[in-house]
Amino acid sequence: MKVYTRSQMHPRIYFIVLALILAACTRPASTPPALVPDSAPSPTANPGPVGKPVFPETPPVNNPAARPTQELSPTKTAGPVTSLEGARIQTVGYIDVGIAIVVIEARSEVSGEYRAVVDGKEFSCTLQSSFPKNIYCSGPEPRGKQKVSVEVYPAGGDRLLFTGEAVFP
């Protein structure tokens, strides 16, 4: 786990904040195209109840033509969340005075909407299409220089998907 001090985070934070703003400003197409052609069987044709993870039987095909339809934005409607088994805390730091960020890296691309609880404080989470394996969570500054718990849940749900510990500088 890489830990950055506040002064080291400024260039990275500006990039992350700019990416979040650009992602929030983009509008989805009026009718989003399907990710999988109608003739191909969908591995998630019957996803089950919202909030339960869906495990595709085979990994998705890397189809360059399908890339524009795979963009995720913070305003996307809630869908099935991805399993976070084997995920890790990639980065912790500060966006601004009093605002912390935690980046969770999953083993594969993530989808759905998430929320986090860091040191008992609620964090909001977003996904970015440029880094499809990462979940970016931000919220109030936790205790510094001590281990704090990081828990990730589906948005609106209470099923624990990931738990870990981090030390904020």
Buried (B, 14 or more C-beta within 10 A) or exposed (E): EEBBEEEEBBEBBEEBBEBBEEBEEEEEEEEEEEEBEEEEEEBBEEEEEBBEBBEEEEEEEEEEEBEEBEBBBBEBEEBBBBBBEEBEBBBBBBBBEEBBBBBBBBEBBBBBBBBBBBBEBEBBBBBBBEBBBBBBBBBEBBEEEEEBEBBBBBBEBEEEBBEBEBBBB
